[in-house]
Amino acid sequence: MHSIFLYIVVFVFGSIVGSFLNVCIYRIPRNISIIMPSSRCPSCNIPIKPWDNIPIISYILLGGRCRACKARIFFRYPLVEFLNAISYFLVVWRFGFEWHTLVYFIFCSALIVVIFIDLDFQIIPDRITLPGIPTGIIFGSFLLLDPFMRHSSLGIKSSLIGAFIGFGFYYLVAEAGYRILKKEAMGGGDIKLMTVIGGFLGWKGVILTTFIGSLSGAFIGVLLMLFKGKEWGSKIPFGPYLALGAFITLFFGQEIFYWYLSRQIVR
């Protein structure tokens, strides 16, 4: 019962933070303060009452519409709240409830903000990545766990190498792409994001994140060409796929690692 109650509290807390993430996703790329003014309906600009701003539940009770003007509320709002709540739930499930849990909460929330801002604006704001680089290295060096060996710490060596590889590899890819294709193949935001991910997940995390991100990005890219008429070479934001790869690495890196080793042993 104690564990169930803890997971419920964590899920509710994650959904509340997710409500704030919606504010960040909307306001950060528009250079609007995330503190003031209070949340308002984007259609009629009327402030949202506290009882209409309960994560997930209010959206359901209101039928997905603003109480004042009846405009449809973007489904993304409860989706972000739910995704953040689930990510917090998974963090506690995987890593327990210790000091590193709070750092993983911040990491997951930052990835969610990156996903939706990059989808909308094809940018990854420095306000998220630049503080994330020293944060990832500091906590990765002394507090966080190795996602591939969860009972051991990540350590300063793995964290620093991860940040270095995350930056260096993606910087080289961006430079090579620009020289060969004569256009920007990868943005600076992706480079800084992978530096953050390397600090949090280590060098093995960079490799697995890159593999999963590239695979999922290629798969979605093909689908967009087939069903949305996207042309070959069209610019597609890569940040969401890197963030997806980081999520999978964080929660399931150990299982993937041991699965891969078992396949090599069988061969």
N, C-alpha and C positions, 0 to 999 in steps of 0.2 A: 504493500500500500504506500509505503514511503517513497519507493521508486516511481510509482505511477503518479503520485502527487508532484514529485520533482519534475517529471517530464511534462506534466500539464502546465506547471508554472513556467517552465522554460519555453514551451510552445506559445503561451500567452505573451510572455515577455518578448519573444521573437517577433510576434505579430505587431506588438506595439512599436518596437523599433522599426519594423517594416513600414509602418505608417509614416514615421519620420523619414525613412529612405525615399518614399514617394515625393516628399517635399524636396529632398536633395536632388533627386532625378529631374524634377521639373525646374528647380531654381538655379542650380549650380551652372549649367551651360548657358543660362540666360543672365548670369551675373546679378541675381536677386538674392537678397539676404535670406538665409535659411532659418532665421530667428523671427524676424518681423517682416510683414504683418502676419496675422494668424491665417490658418488655412481657409481658402475661399473657393467657391465654385468657379471653375474657369469659364463657364458660360455666362452666368449672371453676376459674378463677382461678389455675391452675398456671402458673409462669413458663415462657415459651417458650424453648427451647434455641436457642443461636446457629445451629446447623445446620438448625433448623426455621424460621428467620427470614430465610432468603435470599430477597431480593425475587423474586417471580414464580415462580422455580424451586421453592421449597419448597411453594408452594400446589399445583403440578402433581404433585410427588412424593408429597405427602400425600393426594392425591385430594380436596383441598378440605375436609379434616377435621382436627380437632385430634388429635395423636398420643396424648394422654393420655385424653381423654374421648370421642373420636370425634364430637364435635359438629361440625356443618357450619360451615365458615369462610365468612364473608360474602364474596361474590365482589367486593365493592367494594375489598377490600384489594389484590389484584393489579391491579385496574383502575386504582386511583390510582397505583400504582407504574409501571404501563405508560404512563399518560397523562403523568406527569411526565417519564419517560424520553423519550417522543416529543417533548414540548415542548422539552426541552433539545437534542435532536437537531435540531429545526427551527430553534432559535435559532442554533446553530453553522452550519447550512446557509445560513441567511439573512444572518447578520451576521458570520460568521467567528468567530475566537477572539481577542478583544481584551478590554480591561478592561470595556467595556460589556456583554460577554457575561455576565459574572457578575451584573450588575445585572438583566439580562433573565431570568436563571435565577431570581432572587429574585422578580421580578414574576410570572412564570408559576406558580411554586410557590404564591405567595400567592393567585392567582386560583383555583387548584385547591382550596385549603383553603376559600376563600369559597364555591365552588360546592357542596361537599358539606355544609358546616355549614348553609348557608342552606336546602338541600333538607331537612335533618333538623329544624332548629329554627326556620327562618324568621327568623334573625338573622344579621347580619354583625358579628363582634366588633370592638370598638374596638381591641383588642390587635393587630389586623392593619391596620386602616385608618388609625388615628391616626399610627403611625410611618410608614406608607406615604405620607402626604401630603407631609411635608418631604423624604422620600427621593426621591419622584418629581420634585419641583420642583428639588431640588439637582442630581441626576444628569441630569434632563431638560435642565437649563439648560446644563450644561457637558460632558456625556459621551455622552448617548444620541443615536441617529440618528433622523432624521425617517422614520417608517414609510412615508411617501408619496414621499420622495426620499432613498433609503437612503445615497447618497454624500455627503449633507450633514447637519450636526448639527441637532438639534431647536431648540436655542437658548433662552435665558432668556425671550424674549418669547413664543414659542409655548407654552412650558411653563407660564408664569404665566397666560396667557390661557386655556389649556386647563383648568387647575385652577379658575380663576375661573368659566368657563362651565359646567364640570362641576358645580360647587357651586351656582351661581346658577340655572341652568336647572332642575335637579332640585329645588331648594328651592322655586322658584315653582310647579312642577308639584305638589309635595306640598301646598303651601298652597292652591292652587286646588282640588285634589281634595278636601281636607278641608272647604273652605267650600261646595263644590257638593254633594258626596256626603254630607257630615256624618260621614265616617269616614276613617280613615287610608288614603290611596290609595297612599302610598309611604313606606317607613320611612327613618329617619335613616341607617341603614347603607347604603342605596342611594345617598344623597346623598354620603356620605363616600367610598364606593367610586368614584363617578364623579369626585370631586375627585382621588383617587389616579390614576385612569386618565388624566385630563386632564393631570396633571403628567408622566406617563410618555410619553403619545402625542401631546400637543398638542391644539389646538382642533379640527383636522380629524379627529383620532382620536376626539374626543368625539362629533362629528356622525355618523361612520360607525358607531361603537360603539352609539350610540343607535338608529340605523336598523336595524342587524342585530339588536340585542337586542329591540327592539319587534316586529320582523317574526317572529323565532323564537318570542318569548313568545306572540304572538297565535296563531301556528300551533299550538304545543303546547297552548295554552289551549282552542282549538277541539277538538283531539283528545281532551283530557280531558273536555270536555263530552259529546262523542259516545260515547266508549267507557268512561269512568269515572263518568259520571253527575254530574259537577261542575255546580253551578248557575252561571248567569250572575252575575258579580260576586263569585264565590268568591275568597278570597285565595290568590294563587299567588306564591311567592317570585320576585322579579325579578332578584336578584343573579346567579343562574346564567346568565341570558340576557345580562346585561351583560358578564359574564366571557367568555362565548362570543363576543360581539361584539368584545371587546378582543383575544382570541386571533386572530380572523380579521383584524382591523385590523392587528395587529402583524406577522403573517406574510404577509398578502396585500393589505395596504392599497394598495401601489403598483400592483399589477395591477388592482385595482378602480378606482383613480383614473384610470389611463390608459384602461381600458375605457370608463369614463363619459365622459372627454374625447373619445374617438374617436366615441362615439355622438352627442355634441353637434356635432362637426365634420361628420359625415355628414348630420345634419339641416340 
